[in-house]
Structure formats: structure tokens, C-alpha cells
């Protein structure tokens, strides 16, 4: 009998301990997680139309020559900073220099002939005034005078042409800038119109974007815009400065140019050829926005953590729209007055009991 009582007492003690342990675990499982939250409300934002484009320098040129000749020397390389008037490329021009010497000799000869003709004209004109020369003599010397004068003008025009040809033998920088591309090397043959170098002025950039015909009437010169490039995590301010009046050569797309106004940090990140996203800002509208940092990405899906009516964590799948700075538009999946979880003390799971801090 005593043995039976010991067995019963031991069994009851084990059962009591087990029940006590389960109660503790249950309390632990149902303990609410502390979170912070915010209520979803509509925000007033600028109306945004989004386009894509390419960054380009406002001043950019492709330098070429009108001569056919061998490149004597290229004085610059890609990336070199040059000043206005600096010599960049020289082309062999011995034949043009020889022609210049011949033209200068012709000018000297024409000037001498014109001087003699001028003296003769003055002398005959004086004699004619005193009735010591005939009308025919005056007419003859006048014709000779006009001919020598015309010959001198032709010789000077020829010199101007030669000087212009020599200017194409020595290619100089049209303005201060940076050499962005080099198409030739010393010893190459240069042909008329063939690109030699590309140059662009630094620190003056614009974005050239394509706007569909259905939206071109929304845009006016002077409108503000935000420009985003991948290298910068901040919007670059811009102003629309040019709207193409025709889409004849671009299908149904109109070219729009946006002058960039970056700060010093952004300026160092801008390069010609970069892909850019343009947000055209005009007017205001009401949007449902959430912080981008609250968006959870699961494969191709996007979601945000919310608090259900039963105070539990609930992952709501949403469809996102345009970006407004650090916030993103929610097109569907959320409603006004829904409560978002902005931070939590632990990792969230669907159904986690929530207590707002």
C-alpha cells in the first residue's frame, strides 16, 4: 500500500511539473512584440510625368578639316583639358605654303603695277585738265588704272583663301574644354570632313529626353524637373530650356532638353552619355505614399507590414507606382487609415501578436 502511494505521488508531481512548463511556454508564445507604427494618409505631391534621356554637354563639337593630307602631329589625347585657341592637330601643308608664297609674290607685283597706274592716271588727269592730253589718253589710262586695281583685289582675295586653307591645316580648340574622343593618329591621312577630335565644354550639361506626342502639350519652357542618374542618390534640379517643334525625324517622339543645375558633389558625378530619368513637375495631386525602406521585396512581389484589427502582424502585398524622393506611391493593396509597422524589436512573421510602443 505504501509503495502504491509513492507511485501515485510521483506521477502527480510529474504531471503538475509538465502542466506548469506548458503554461510558461504558452505565456512566452503569446507575449506581444513591441513595434512603432504610423497611419496611412494621403500626401500632397507635385504631379509627375516620367521620361528617360541621355546626359550631354551643352557645348560639344566634332573637329574636322577641309584638307586632304597626312597628319603631321596630334598634340592631345583623350581626357586632356585644353584652352581656347590651343593647337590640337597639324596637317602637312607644304603645297599650300608654296602657294601662299606665290600669292604673296603676285600681290607685290599687283601692288607695284597699281602704284604705277595710279601715278599715270593722276598725271594724265592733270594734263587733261590743262588741255594738254586728249580724251582718248584719259580713257585709256583710266581703263588701265581700273584693271590694275582689280588685279590687286583678286591677288588679296587669293591670299585670304590660302590663309583659310592653312587654318584647316592647324586645328585649334574652338573653346576651352576636354577632349572626349580621338579619331586619328600621327601619320594617318586626313580627308575633308573626316572627324579628327571630339571636344566638349565641362560643367555645362543637359539631358536630352524623348517625350511622346500625347504628352508634349503638358510641357512648357521654364518648367521644373528632377533628374536622376544612377551615380547620384539625390535628384538633380533641372529646367526645361528647349522643346522640339517637330517630330519629323524621330517618329512620334519630341526631343526635350533639360538644363541641369547640380550642386558641387553632383557636378563631379555627371558625365556625357549617362542614362537619366526625368521627372517633370507641374501642378499638385494627392497620393498614398510610404517610405521605400518599409517595402519588403519577395521575388517579384512587394509588401509592407501592417497591423490587423486583431493586433497581429499582417504582410500586405502592394502594387507600387512612381517614386517621390524617399517615398514611393502605393497604387493598390493599402487603404487610408491602415496602420503600417515602421519598426519592430524582432523579426516579424504573419500572425505575430503586436503591441504598439
Phi, psi and omega per residue, in radians:
X1 nan -0.773 3.108
X2 -1.065 -0.714 3.115
X3 -1.080 -0.711 -3.139
X4 -1.123 -0.686 3.124
X5 -1.126 -0.677 3.115
X6 -1.100 -0.736 -3.139
X7 -1.116 -0.768 -3.127
X8 -1.119 -0.743 -3.128
X9 -1.108 -0.729 3.134
X10 -1.107 -0.737 -3.119
X11 -1.124 -0.762 3.127
X12 -1.109 -0.662 3.130
X13 -1.107 -0.729 3.132
X14 -1.133 -0.769 -3.131
X15 -1.112 -0.711 -3.140
X16 -1.122 -0.714 3.128
X17 -1.122 -0.734 -3.126
X18 -1.110 -0.773 3.141
X19 -1.111 -0.687 3.124
X20 -1.123 -0.701 3.125
X21 -1.133 -0.740 -3.134
X22 -1.130 -0.633 3.123
X23 -1.095 -0.697 -3.140
X24 -1.154 -0.757 3.133
X25 -1.130 -0.673 -3.127
X26 -1.115 -0.737 3.113
X27 -1.101 -0.648 3.141
X28 -1.159 -0.717 -3.099
X29 -1.184 -0.553 -3.066
X30 -1.635 0.106 3.113
X31 -1.198 2.263 -3.065
X32 -1.315 2.509 3.110
X33 -1.561 2.356 3.124
X34 -1.368 2.303 3.129
X35 -2.448 2.842 2.923
X36 -1.906 2.724 -3.019
X37 -2.566 2.949 3.004
X38 -2.568 2.686 -3.115
X39 -1.635 2.352 -3.121
X40 -1.241 2.191 3.099
X41 -2.386 2.803 3.069
X42 -1.312 2.520 3.113
X43 -2.079 2.563 3.085
X44 -1.532 2.134 -3.114
X45 -2.324 2.852 3.054
X46 -1.243 2.505 3.036
X47 -1.158 2.297 -3.060
X48 -2.148 2.275 2.922
X49 -1.989 2.292 -3.022
X50 -1.882 2.366 3.116
X51 -2.400 2.921 3.079
X52 -2.098 2.686 -3.130
X53 -2.838 -2.912 -3.093
X54 -2.305 2.402 3.091
X55 -1.293 2.386 3.115
X56 -2.506 2.679 3.063
X57 -1.320 2.480 3.116
X58 -1.116 -0.745 3.093
X59 -1.891 1.929 3.081
X60 -2.526 2.453 -3.053
X61 -2.457 2.603 2.974
X62 -1.932 2.041 -3.050
X63 -1.560 2.401 3.123
X64 -2.487 -3.076 -3.138
X65 -2.313 2.833 3.061
X66 -1.802 0.149 -3.094
X67 -1.785 2.689 2.925
X68 -1.865 1.952 -3.094
X69 -3.030 2.991 -3.131
X70 -1.460 2.405 3.110
X71 -1.259 2.083 -3.121
X72 -1.338 -0.837 -3.136
X73 -2.804 2.499 3.004
X74 -1.915 2.119 -2.976
X75 -1.636 -0.061 -3.061
X76 -2.332 2.894 3.065
X77 -2.247 2.952 3.113
X78 -1.078 2.356 -3.129
X79 1.635 -0.175 3.139
X80 -1.239 2.435 3.048
X81 -1.582 2.233 -3.082
X82 -2.175 2.784 3.114
X83 -1.858 2.735 3.131
X84 -1.007 2.287 3.136
X85 1.540 -0.110 -3.123
X86 -1.213 2.394 3.135
X87 -1.227 2.245 -3.088
X88 -1.938 -0.766 -3.089
X89 -2.470 2.426 3.025
X90 -2.129 2.419 -3.132
X91 -2.043 2.409 -3.139
X92 -1.006 2.287 -3.057
X93 -2.503 0.713 -3.121
X94 -1.068 -0.671 -3.134
X95 -1.163 -0.622 3.123
X96 -1.249 -0.667 3.105
X97 -1.118 -0.684 3.096
X98 -1.126 -0.695 3.103
X99 -1.140 -0.614 3.118
X100 -1.121 -0.718 3.111
X101 -1.094 -0.704 3.120
X102 -1.129 -0.725 3.134
X103 -1.137 -0.715 3.122
X104 -1.114 -0.646 3.074
X105 -1.150 -0.694 3.102
X106 -1.105 -0.633 3.116
X107 -1.138 -0.743 3.114
X108 -1.061 -0.750 3.131
X109 -1.140 -0.744 -3.129
X110 -1.184 -0.641 3.109
X111 -1.144 -0.692 3.114
X112 -1.135 -0.779 3.135
X113 -1.122 -0.672 -3.138
X114 -1.184 -0.658 3.117
X115 -1.102 -0.791 3.122
X116 -1.127 -0.711 3.141
X117 -1.139 -0.631 3.120
X118 -1.152 -0.778 3.126
X119 -1.081 -0.776 3.141
X120 -1.110 -0.689 -3.132
X121 -1.113 -0.761 3.119
X122 -1.112 -0.711 -3.110
X123 -1.148 -0.852 -3.127
X124 -1.143 -0.644 3.136
X125 -1.112 -0.691 3.098
X126 -1.162 -0.727 3.120
X127 -1.126 -0.681 3.138
X128 -1.141 -0.617 3.125
X129 -1.137 -0.487 3.135
X130 -1.751 0.277 3.120
X131 1.084 0.491 3.116
X132 -1.803 -0.013 3.098
X133 -2.376 2.621 -3.103
X134 -1.488 2.920 3.097
X135 -1.117 -0.650 -3.138
X136 -1.102 -0.740 3.124
X137 -1.087 -0.694 3.125
X138 -1.179 -0.713 3.134
X139 -1.119 -0.736 -3.123
X140 -1.102 -0.781 -3.104
X141 -1.239 -0.523 3.089
X142 -1.146 -0.772 3.106
X143 -1.075 -0.757 3.131
X144 -1.102 -0.701 3.129
X145 -1.078 -0.811 -3.124
X146 -1.140 -0.652 -3.141
X147 -1.148 -0.793 3.141
X148 -1.150 -0.613 3.095
X149 -1.123 -0.743 3.116
X150 -1.144 -0.688 3.116
X151 -1.084 -0.684 3.126
X152 -1.147 -0.717 3.127
X153 -1.133 -0.684 3.103
X154 -1.122 -0.706 3.136
X155 -1.116 -0.694 3.122
X156 -1.192 -0.656 3.080
X157 -1.106 -0.671 3.113
X158 -1.099 -0.665 3.101
X159 -1.135 -0.700 3.104
X160 -1.063 -0.706 3.130
X161 -1.131 -0.729 3.134
X162 -1.149 -0.733 3.116
X163 -1.074 -0.672 3.116
X164 -1.157 -0.715 3.098
X165 -1.099 -0.672 3.109
X166 -1.164 -0.522 3.110
X167 -1.131 -0.501 3.082
X168 -1.407 -0.170 3.060
X169 -1.503 -0.327 3.108
X170 -2.178 1.753 -3.072
X171 -1.507 2.113 -3.124
X172 -1.989 2.825 3.140
X173 -1.234 2.195 3.136
X174 -1.265 -0.359 3.096
X175 -2.810 2.906 3.117
X176 -1.232 2.364 -3.098
X177 -3.084 -2.726 -3.099
X178 -2.199 2.396 3.066
X179 -1.346 2.059 -3.074
X180 -1.746 -0.372 -3.137
X181 -2.708 2.533 -3.121
X182 -2.208 2.093 -3.029
X183 -1.778 -0.216 -3.044
X184 -2.359 2.878 3.066
X185 -2.263 2.871 3.089
X186 -1.045 2.344 -3.129
X187 1.715 -0.310 3.096
X188 -1.208 2.778 3.057
X189 -1.594 2.253 3.091
X190 -1.702 2.349 3.116
X191 -1.990 2.656 3.115
X192 -0.979 2.225 3.117
X193 1.465 -0.121 -3.132
X194 -1.277 2.302 3.121
X195 -1.083 2.385 3.100
X196 -1.931 -0.908 -3.125
X197 -2.490 2.701 3.002
X198 -2.047 2.374 -3.103
X199 -2.340 2.570 3.060
X200 -2.510 2.611 3.111
X201 -1.411 2.314 -3.126
X202 -1.381 2.819 2.982
X203 1.271 -0.019 3.067
X204 -2.112 1.766 -3.048
X205 -2.172 2.736 3.057
X206 -2.505 2.844 3.049
X207 -1.919 2.289 3.097
X208 -1.850 1.869 -3.047
X209 -1.933 2.744 3.087
X210 -1.868 2.208 -3.105
X211 -2.035 2.267 3.121
X212 -1.092 2.653 -3.094
X213 -1.075 -0.487 -3.110
X214 -1.227 -0.320 -3.087
X215 -1.996 -0.043 -3.044
X216 -1.119 -0.483 -3.112
X217 -1.353 -0.128 3.080
X218 -1.429 -0.217 -2.976
X219 -1.875 2.430 3.072
X220 -2.362 2.678 3.059
X221 -1.058 2.412 -3.126
X222 1.656 -0.198 3.097
X223 -1.100 2.568 3.113
X224 -1.492 2.685 3.122
X225 -2.577 2.720 2.985
X226 -1.935 2.340 -3.139
X227 -2.069 2.276 3.129
X228 -2.048 2.263 2.982
X229 -2.110 2.689 -3.040
X230 -1.088 -0.507 -3.084
X231 -1.287 -0.328 -3.097
X232 -2.012 2.422 3.089
X233 -1.712 0.266 3.089
X234 -2.222 2.604 3.083
X235 -1.245 2.402 3.074
X236 -1.701 2.232 -3.127
X237 -1.189 2.526 3.133
X238 -2.612 2.763 3.096
X239 -2.297 2.343 3.132
X240 -1.276 2.115 -3.062
X241 -1.993 -0.280 -3.082
X242 -2.611 2.334 3.057
X243 -2.230 2.090 -3.119
X244 -1.096 2.316 -3.141
X245 -1.393 -0.123 -3.075
X246 -2.529 2.607 3.055
X247 -2.015 0.452 -3.058
X248 -0.990 -0.696 -3.064
X249 -1.803 0.187 -3.127
X250 -2.368 0.497 3.096
X251 1.167 -2.194 3.141
X252 -1.775 0.307 -3.122
X253 -1.894 2.358 3.083
X254 -1.837 2.377 3.113
X255 -1.419 2.265 3.078
X256 -2.157 2.348 -3.133
X257 -1.943 2.320 -3.112
X258 -2.056 2.013 3.095
X259 -1.291 2.247 -3.093
X260 -1.562 2.485 3.117
X261 -2.252 1.234 -3.064
X262 -1.396 2.790 2.956
X263 -1.440 -3.135 -3.039
X264 -1.083 -0.699 -3.129
X265 -1.177 -0.800 3.140
X266 -1.124 -0.602 -3.118
X267 -1.009 -0.686 -3.097
X268 -1.247 -0.249 -3.097
X269 -1.680 -0.237 -3.040
X270 -1.448 2.336 3.081
X271 -2.436 2.578 3.059
X272 -1.101 2.456 3.097
X273 1.653 -0.147 -3.137
X274 -1.203 2.513 3.045
X275 -1.281 2.414 -3.094
X276 -2.367 2.549 3.016
X277 -1.914 2.265 -3.050
X278 -1.958 2.217 3.023
X279 -1.856 1.954 3.106
X280 -1.497 2.103 -3.049
X281 -1.826 2.116 3.097
X282 -2.801 2.129 -3.115
X283 1.423 -3.097 -3.137
X284 -2.328 2.734 3.076
X285 -2.710 2.895 -3.114
X286 -1.782 2.251 -3.109
X287 -2.338 2.686 3.023
X288 -1.612 1.956 -3.048
X289 -2.072 2.589 2.998
X290 -2.340 2.716 3.065
X291 -1.111 2.376 3.133
X292 -1.033 -0.560 -3.098
X293 -1.186 -0.281 3.129
X294 -1.515 -0.157 -3.089
X295 -1.412 2.234 3.112
X296 -1.741 2.258 3.120
X297 -1.806 2.193 3.081
X298 -2.246 1.597 -3.072
X299 1.173 -2.111 3.120
X300 -1.607 0.052 -3.070
X301 -1.808 2.657 3.078
X302 -2.184 2.434 -3.134
X303 -2.545 2.905 3.052
X304 -2.358 2.584 3.115
X305 -1.460 2.274 3.121
X306 -2.222 2.983 3.082
X307 -1.887 2.150 3.138
X308 -1.339 2.995 3.132
X309 -1.100 -0.393 3.121
X310 -1.646 0.336 3.118
X311 1.019 0.775 3.073
X312 -2.140 2.657 3.091
X313 -1.214 2.333 -3.122
X314 -2.403 2.086 3.114
X315 -1.462 2.018 -3.123
X316 -1.780 2.215 3.097
X317 -1.419 2.338 -3.034
X318 -2.270 2.788 3.019
X319 -1.934 2.190 -3.026
X320 -1.708 2.722 3.125
X321 -2.121 -2.278 -3.056
X322 -1.320 2.732 3.116
X323 -1.725 2.376 3.099
X324 -2.169 1.550 -3.082
X325 1.129 -2.100 -3.133
X326 -1.577 0.078 -3.128
X327 -2.054 2.772 -3.105
X328 -2.297 2.526 -3.132
X329 -1.325 2.402 3.031
X330 -1.823 1.993 -3.100
X331 -1.422 -0.696 3.129
X332 -2.651 2.765 3.115
X333 1.892 -0.300 3.101
X334 -2.282 2.716 3.101
X335 -2.284 2.826 3.065
X336 -1.039 2.456 3.127
X337 1.365 -0.022 2.938
X338 -1.102 2.631 -3.088
X339 -1.874 2.103 3.119
X340 -1.606 2.509 2.998
X341 -1.548 2.058 -3.104
X342 -1.638 -0.431 3.068
X343 -2.823 2.739 -3.133
X344 -2.536 2.739 -3.120
X345 -1.359 -0.392 -3.133
X346 -2.423 3.092 3.114
X347 -1.203 2.404 -3.091
X348 -1.571 2.561 3.019
X349 -2.365 2.657 3.067
X350 -0.993 2.257 3.099
X351 1.636 -0.094 3.128
X352 -1.089 2.294 3.127
X353 -1.182 2.307 -3.003
X354 -2.033 2.417 2.969
X355 -2.257 2.093 -3.090
X356 -1.321 2.242 -3.116
X357 -1.421 nan nan
